[in-house]
Amino acid sequence: MTDTRVVVVGAGPAGMLLSHLLDAAGIDNVVLERQSQAHVLGRIRAGVLEWGTVETLRAAGLGDRMDAEGHVHDTINIAWRGEEVLGINTHDLVGTRMMAYGQTRIQEDLFAAASDRGAEVIFEADDVALHDLDSDGPCVTYGGGERITCDFVAGCDGFHGVSRVSIPYGIRTEYEKVYPFGWLGILSETPPLSNLLYANHERGFALCSMRNPMLSRYYVQAPITDTVDDWSDDRFWTELFARLPVSQSEHIVTGPSIEKSLAPLRSYVCEPMRWGRLLLAGDAAHIVPPTGAKGLNLAVSDVRYLARAIATHYAGDDTYLDRYSSMALRRVWGSVRFSWWMTNLLHRFPDQTEFDQRAQEQELAYLASSVHAQRAMAEQYVGLPYE
Ligand SMILES: Cc1cc2nc3c(=O)[nH]c(=O)nc-3n(C[C@H](O)[C@H](O)[C@H](O)COP(=O)(O)OP(=O)(O)OC[C@H]3O[C@@H](n4cnc5c(N)ncnc54)[C@H](O)[C@@H]3O)c2cc1C
């Protein structure tokens, strides 16, 4: 049996950043991760950082490689009807830019920092179970009878983890929307377009994104019943090009995919994000469809609030701890609503009629004609302010 102040469940970006910030504040913690380190590093996920995320990572001393290798950009292009293209310049509209820097690299930076400070991260921790969360002395068990007593458990174990489901029904309220399609994504070692490009098309949504100057991420909306085997590289590129204006697709450099996956789209929020001594952060508490590029950014936002709440608790002030759930949820719902809006605006739904298609196109035309609408979109895309 060991003692610590905070057990962090999950070594994804939320858990590892929390451990980093707690260590910086001198608060003992242990991270328990179900998978191996190689498995966690092998996951290909997010890549677009809000500026608040960039500043949080810099302030934590995690910004050097991001600043050297990340790509700062300020324009989102949106295409529709296979011909129109609107450029939303977030810097001109709201004075803020974005950074393209892959989640895999953030995870590498977090593990390197953990190794440098000698953090206690236990990989391949099976059967993690949380106990006595509504008491002053919770504990966490794992493996063949290992037990850690602590003051707090930080549930950073993603959507399929054990933390959220440890909050009893009746206390936990869940809000959910599952979308009737998925995103087929490929990674290709080719130079990306210079700006993000979203497309609304009668054939379905498409997105051209970036990870670094020689790594592109492309997606097409696909039936969730498909498998990656249904999508050869040739079929993927043909479908992507069919959904984009030629003025954009003529700049795309194609190449073999080095990764291909089909991801479901879901909006989900669990309230509250705190129960007794359990505090949830990141995908453990909420999921957004990736349309608004918010999942990773929300994980960082939660952790920023949570690290402050725990640090001020040990300094004798529980104000932020008591307000953690409501403060985090305000930003969560802002991003959940924005991601839902972008998903509805840009995708082709199975029951969509020509009327619905025209209404979507008109909303895009309105966006193109109104600087006020563009500013509202830009403000939410680059991230709402922190409290
Ligand atoms: C395929 C895919 C593509 C995505 N693309 C984007 C994107 O383009 N833009 C964007 O913003 N977001 C994207 N996301 C979302 C983004 O990656 C997540 O929001 C982000 O990873 C959340 O970080 P987290 O630390 O909360 O959760 P996770 O990264 O899921 O980490 C949770 C960790 O907990 C561990 N764990 C789970 N259960 C247990 C347990 N019982 N015991 C111990 N450990 C456990 C897991 O192994 C994992 O390492 C994508 C997600 C997926 C799945």
The ligand as an SDF file (V2000), in Angstrom:
LIG
                    3D

 53 58  0  0  0  0  0  0  0  0999 V2000
   -9.7110    8.7060  -33.6900 C   0  0  0  0  0  0  0  0  0  0  0  0
   -9.7550   10.0170  -32.9520 C   0  0  0  0  0  0  0  0  0  0  0  0
   -9.5090   11.2140  -33.6470 C   0  0  0  0  0  0  0  0  0  0  0  0
   -9.5570   12.4400  -32.9750 C   0  0  0  0  0  0  0  0  0  0  0  0
   -9.3200   13.5860  -33.6670 N   0  0  0  0  0  0  0  0  0  0  0  0
   -9.3850   14.7680  -33.0130 C   0  0  0  0  0  0  0  0  0  0  0  0
   -9.1470   15.9890  -33.6820 C   0  0  0  0  0  0  0  0  0  0  0  0
   -8.8910   16.0160  -34.8770 O   0  0  0  0  0  0  0  0  0  0  0  0
   -9.2160   17.1490  -32.9720 N   0  0  0  0  0  0  0  0  0  0  0  0
   -9.4850   17.1510  -31.6240 C   0  0  0  0  0  0  0  0  0  0  0  0
   -9.4830   18.2060  -30.9930 O   0  0  0  0  0  0  0  0  0  0  0  0
   -9.7080   16.0230  -30.9710 N   0  0  0  0  0  0  0  0  0  0  0  0
   -9.6660   14.8340  -31.6310 C   0  0  0  0  0  0  0  0  0  0  0  0
   -9.8780   13.6910  -30.9560 N   0  0  0  0  0  0  0  0  0  0  0  0
  -10.1680   13.8110  -29.5400 C   0  0  0  0  0  0  0  0  0  0  0  0
   -8.8940   13.9340  -28.7080 C   0  0  0  0  0  0  0  0  0  0  0  0
   -7.9280   13.0400  -29.1800 O   0  0  0  0  0  0  0  0  0  0  0  0
   -9.2900   13.6390  -27.2680 C   0  0  0  0  0  0  0  0  0  0  0  0
  -10.2390   14.6150  -26.8930 O   0  0  0  0  0  0  0  0  0  0  0  0
   -8.1030   13.6500  -26.3120 C   0  0  0  0  0  0  0  0  0  0  0  0
   -7.3040   12.5150  -26.5120 O   0  0  0  0  0  0  0  0  0  0  0  0
   -8.6240   13.6560  -24.8690 C   0  0  0  0  0  0  0  0  0  0  0  0
   -7.5670   13.4140  -23.9890 O   0  0  0  0  0  0  0  0  0  0  0  0
   -7.8180   12.6220  -22.6250 P   0  0  0  0  0  0  0  0  0  0  0  0
   -6.5150   12.5590  -21.9510 O   0  0  0  0  0  0  0  0  0  0  0  0
   -8.9870   13.1940  -21.9410 O   0  0  0  0  0  0  0  0  0  0  0  0
   -8.3080   11.1590  -23.0760 O   0  0  0  0  0  0  0  0  0  0  0  0
   -7.4970   10.0060  -23.8030 P   0  0  0  0  0  0  0  0  0  0  0  0
   -6.5440   10.5640  -24.7910 O   0  0  0  0  0  0  0  0  0  0  0  0
   -8.5170    9.0390  -24.2900 O   0  0  0  0  0  0  0  0  0  0  0  0
   -6.6350    9.3350  -22.6530 O   0  0  0  0  0  0  0  0  0  0  0  0
   -7.2380    8.5290  -21.6650 C   0  0  0  0  0  0  0  0  0  0  0  0
   -6.2190    7.5230  -21.1790 C   0  0  0  0  0  0  0  0  0  0  0  0
   -6.7960    6.7430  -20.1360 O   0  0  0  0  0  0  0  0  0  0  0  0
   -6.4220    5.3990  -20.3200 C   0  0  0  0  0  0  0  0  0  0  0  0
   -7.4230    4.5440  -19.6650 N   0  0  0  0  0  0  0  0  0  0  0  0
   -8.6500    4.2170  -20.0960 C   0  0  0  0  0  0  0  0  0  0  0  0
   -9.2670    3.4180  -19.2240 N   0  0  0  0  0  0  0  0  0  0  0  0
   -8.3940    3.2300  -18.2130 C   0  0  0  0  0  0  0  0  0  0  0  0
   -8.4530    2.4840  -17.0130 C   0  0  0  0  0  0  0  0  0  0  0  0
   -9.5350    1.7540  -16.6910 N   0  0  0  0  0  0  0  0  0  0  0  0
   -7.3850    2.4830  -16.1950 N   0  0  0  0  0  0  0  0  0  0  0  0
   -6.2800    3.2270  -16.5230 C   0  0  0  0  0  0  0  0  0  0  0  0
   -6.1670    3.9400  -17.6470 N   0  0  0  0  0  0  0  0  0  0  0  0
   -7.2010    3.9410  -18.4830 C   0  0  0  0  0  0  0  0  0  0  0  0
   -6.3990    5.2300  -21.8280 C   0  0  0  0  0  0  0  0  0  0  0  0
   -5.6110    4.1260  -22.2310 O   0  0  0  0  0  0  0  0  0  0  0  0
   -5.7950    6.5510  -22.2610 C   0  0  0  0  0  0  0  0  0  0  0  0
   -4.3940    6.4990  -22.3520 O   0  0  0  0  0  0  0  0  0  0  0  0
   -9.8560   12.4690  -31.6040 C   0  0  0  0  0  0  0  0  0  0  0  0
  -10.1060   11.2860  -30.9110 C   0  0  0  0  0  0  0  0  0  0  0  0
  -10.0630   10.0710  -31.5710 C   0  0  0  0  0  0  0  0  0  0  0  0
  -10.3570    8.7930  -30.8030 C   0  0  0  0  0  0  0  0  0  0  0  0
  1  2  1  0
  2  3  1  0
  2 52  2  0
  3  4  2  0
  4  5  1  0
  4 50  1  0
  5  6  2  0
  6  7  1  0
  6 13  1  0
  7  8  2  0
  7  9  1  0
  9 10  1  0
 10 11  2  0
 10 12  1  0
 12 13  2  0
 13 14  1  0
 14 15  1  0
 14 50  1  0
 15 16  1  0
 16 17  1  0
 16 18  1  0
 18 19  1  0
 18 20  1  0
 20 21  1  0
 20 22  1  0
 22 23  1  0
 23 24  1  0
 24 25  2  0
 24 26  1  0
 24 27  1  0
 27 28  1  0
 28 29  2  0
 28 30  1  0
 28 31  1  0
 31 32  1  0
 32 33  1  0
 33 34  1  0
 33 48  1  0
 34 35  1  0
 35 36  1  0
 35 46  1  0
 36 37  1  0
 36 45  1  0
 37 38  2  0
 38 39  1  0
 39 40  1  0
 39 45  2  0
 40 41  1  0
 40 42  2  0
 42 43  1  0
 43 44  2  0
 44 45  1  0
 46 47  1  0
 46 48  1  0
 48 49  1  0
 50 51  2  0
 51 52  1  0
 52 53  1  0
M  END
$$$$
